[in-house]
Amino acid sequence: MNGAPQLPCRGLWKVYGPDAPAFLARHGGAPSLEACRAEGYVAAVRDVAFEVAGGEILVVMGLSGSGKSTLIRCLSRLIEPTAGAGEFEGADLLAVDERGLIELRRHKMGMVFQHFGLLPHRTVLDNVAFPLEVQGLERSRREARAHEMVRLVGLEGRERYFPRQLSGGQQQRVGIARSLAVEPDVWFLDEPFSALDPLIRREMQDEFLRLQRALKKTIVFITHDFAEAVRVADRIGIMKDGALIQLGTAEELVLDPVDSYVADFVKDAPRGKLVSVGRVMRPLVATTSIEGAVPAGAKLDAVAPRVLAAGRPVAVVDAGGRPVGQVTREQLIELLFQPLPA
């Protein structure tokens, strides 16, 4: 990540019902959920605000009907938001006219959805090259770029196959290659792997992470699966009833859920793989006898054998080897094997 906000959005609303802007105005731009329900409006996205840094993978998740897919469609303007602002390259993405939006989608945005949407009468190569054809790129250049993308997603040798000749995972790779062909700066993915069986899904997650390491795209990724979110995300946002309830790293969500809804999402999370020693260490007690040391940045699983075997507290040290705290066997057992409070 380069740290600079590339896709900030503020006060984003999508309300369904008669004259939704007037309804928002009657309630000062921020109607309660109860007011929406009482007046027969559906607030699919409610006052959502966040920033996505350049090169960051922001995962948004929630139960069905939480608003996560509507949110990503509002950001990409596949659905027109009712109110709010979203910036891209210094311009208000939500105020761009139709012509400007078409240009953004052709040159700056990539989109991948759960249903692959491949053109059945076109080969793999022609499917991947299709957005470049829409741009008006000459055939030799678009096919050269398509060949490059096919190689990138591991489908070299299948350029002349038709979608019906491919497995589900291979079809999804074609969809990913097609979305990357335009060299997008921002990549929107809406449950791209949820239609795949578990083994292929994990393979595609690995492929996605490999691509991100190489390309460093700015990504908004929608999923309902917390395990998937943990694997791919830099940060995770959890939605409920159209609102963004909590946004943070997986470690922050596990250790500090803001309410029982978030706590339910993370209750089965592999804490040992997510939580670092530095986040749970206790102050170093000068009078305590210490046995060994572990790095503050290490995950609990990595240090568990050493800490559990120690007869005394273990020092926690920073990157320079300086003691900054301590962790005990009893503390580790509690963290790894007892439920966190909701």
N, C-alpha and C positions, 0 to 999 in steps of 0.2 A: 504494500500500500504506500502511496505517496503522501497520504495525510490530508491533502487538499480536498474539500468537499466538491464532488463532481455532480452530484444529483441531490441537492437539498429540496425538500418539499415542506410546506407550511400550511396549516389550517385546511387540510384537504377534506372535502365533504362530497359524498355522492348520496343524494336523497331521491327516492322514487315516490312520486305522487303528483297531484295536480299543482302546477305552479310552485315547484319546490323552492326556487329562489325567494319567492314571496314568503313562503313558510319560514325559511331561515331568517329573513329580515324581521318577521314578526317576533322572533325569539332572540333578537340581538345577535344573529349569526351563530348561535350555539345552543340549539334546543336540546333539552334533556332527552334521554331514551324514552322516558315516560311520556313526554310531550309528543314525541314522534308516534308512539303507539296510540295515544289517546286521539290524535287527529288523523290516523290512518295513513301515516307516512312510514316508509321503510328507509332507515338510514343505514345503507350498506357500508359506508365509510364515514367515520365521525371524527372530525378534527384531528386528523393524523399529521404528525410532524416528525421528520427525521432527516439526517444527512447521510449520504453514502460517500465515503472517501474514494478517491481514485485508486483503482486496483483492489478494492474491498469486495468481499462476498457478504452481502447482507441477506440473511434468510428470514423470511416472514412466514410464520406458521400459526395455525389455529384449527379449531374444529370446523366441520362443514358448516357454511353459513356465517362464519366469523368475519368475512369481508376481505380475506387475503387475496383472492383472485380478482375481485373488483378493484382492489387497491392497485395491483400491477397493471390492470387494464386502464385505469385512470391515468397512471403515470405515463403509459405509452400512448394515451389518447385513443385507444380502441373503444373506450367508453368516455363520454364527455363528463368530467366532474361538475358538480353543482357549484362548488366554490373552492377557493384555495389558490395556492401558487406553487409552482415547481420549476426550478431553474435547471438549465442545461447550457453549458458554455456561456454563462452570463445572461442568457435570455430566459424569459418566462415561458417555460415549455407549454404551460396550459393556455397561453395567449397566442401561440403561433397560429397563423392562418393555415387553411387547408393545403395550399401550395407548399408553404414552409414545412408543414408536417410531413408531407409526402417526401420532400427532400431529406428530412431527418431520418425517416424510416429507410430510405434507399441507401443512405451513406453513413449514418451514425449509430443506428440502433439495430440490434439483433434480437430476435424473439424465437423462443422454442416453447412449444406447448405439449401437453400430455398426449394429445392425438397428433400424430406426426404430420398429417396434411401433405403427404407427398403426392405428386402428380402421377397417377398409375400408368399413363401412356408414355412417360418419359423415363429415360435411363437414369441411373445414379448420377452420372456426369451431368446430364441435362437438368436434373432436379437441382443439383448444387449450383449450376451456372444460371438458373432461372432468374434470381434477383439481379444478376449482372446484365442479363438480357433486357430486363425491365429498365435498367439504367441506360441502355443504349450502347453498351460496350461492344466493340466488334468481336466477332466469333472467336478469333484466335486468342485474344487476350482473356476473354471470359473463360474459355476452356482451359487455358494455362492456369488461371487462378483456381478453377474448379478441380483440376488435377492436384494442385498443391493442397487444397483442403481435404480431398479424398485421402491423400497420403497422411495428412495430419491426424485424421480420425481412424486410421488403421484399416481402410477399405481398399487399398491399392490392389488392383487386379479384378475388382468388381465394378469398374466404371460403366460397363455396358450391360450390367444386370438391370432388370426392372424391379420395382418395389416388391412385387409378389414373389420374387425369387430370393428375398432376404428374410432373415429372422427379425423378430421384434427389436432386438438390441441393435442389429445392423441398420434397420430402418431409422431408429432414433439417431444413430451416428450420421446418417445422411441428413436428417433434419438439423443436427448440430452443425455439420459442415456447411449446409446451405445458409444458416444464419450467420456463420463466420465469414462467408465469401465476401460480404460487403465491408469487411474489416471494421466492425462496429466499435464505437467507444464505450457504449453501454449495452449490456446484455440482459434481457428480461427472460426468465425461465419460470414457467408456471407448471409445477408438478411434472417435470419432463420425464421422470423415470417411474412414475407411479403405476403405469400400465404394464410394466415389465415384471417377470417373475424374480424372486429374491436374488438368485445367483447372478442373473444378467443385470439386475439393478445395481448390485454392488460393483460389478465390472464397469458399468457405465459411470458410477460415482468415481471410481478410480480414474477412468478416462477423463472425466470432467476436471478432476484435480490436476491431472497431468497437463491438460490443455491450459488451465489457469496458471500453472507455474511457468509455462512457456509464454503465454500471451498477456497475462496480468490485466484482464478486463475488469471494468467496474460492473458488478453483477447484483441484481435483485432476483432472488431465487425463492419461489413459493413451494412449500411442502406442508404436509400434515404429519410427517414422521419425525419425531424428535431425534431418533438415532441418525437419520439422514442429515438433519440440521447440524448435529454435533460433528459429523464427519466433514462437512463441506464449509461451514460458516466461519467467518471472522467474528460476526456478531449475529444475534438472533433476536427478532422481534416477535412477540406473541400477541395475537389479536383476539378480541372477544366482542361480539355485538357491534362490529364495525370500528371499535376503538383499539388503539395500540396500548396494551396494558403494561408491558415492560419491554425494554430494549437493553441488551447487554451481551457480554460474552456468555458462553455456556457455563463457565465457572461461576459467574455472578448470578445467573439464574438459579443454579443449583444451591448456592450458599445463601442467597438473599432473595427468595421469591417474594414478590410484593403482596401476594394474596394466595388464597387456597386454589384458585384456578390455575395459576402458574405452578404452584407446588404440585398439583396433580400431573401437570405435564412432565415435570422433571423427577418425579418420585422414583422412577426406575432407571434414571440416568446412571451410567458407570462413573460414580464419583471418583474412584481411584484413578481413572484415566483423565479426568477433567480438572480436578482440583490440585493446585500446586501447594507445596509445603508452606511457602511464604504467606499464603492466604489464611492459613489455619494455625500457624505457629503461635506460641505464647512467649511473653517476655522472658529473656534470659535471667535466671536467678543466680546471682554471684555465689551464693553459698551452696548451690546444688552441684553435686558431682556429675560430670558429663562423660558420656561414653561415645566417642566418635563424632562425626559431622556429616550432614547431608546438605546439598545445595537448595537454596530457597526456591529456585525456579523448577525444581524437579516435581513430577507428579507423584501423588501418594503411592500408586502402584509400584513405581520405580524404587522407592525407598522403603517400602513395607518390610521386605525381608530383614534389612539391617535394623530398622527401628523395633520390629517385633522381637528380634533376637537379643536386643540390648537389655541389660538389667537395670540401666539408669537412663535418664533423659538424654536425648541426642541433640547436639548443637545444630542450629540451622545457620548456614553461612551464605553471604552474598557472593557476587561474581568475583570479588577480589579476595575471597577467603576469610572475610571478617565475620565474626559471630554476630548475628542479628536477632536470634531467638532460640527457642528450643521446642522440641516435640517429644511426646512420651508414647510408650506402647499403649497405655490405656486410652489416650486421646485418639490414636490412630484406629484402634479397635472400634471406638464409638463412632468415628467418622465413616468408617468403611462398612460397618455392619449394623448400625442402628439407624432408624429413620430420622431424617431431619425434621424439625418441627414445622408444621404448615404455617 
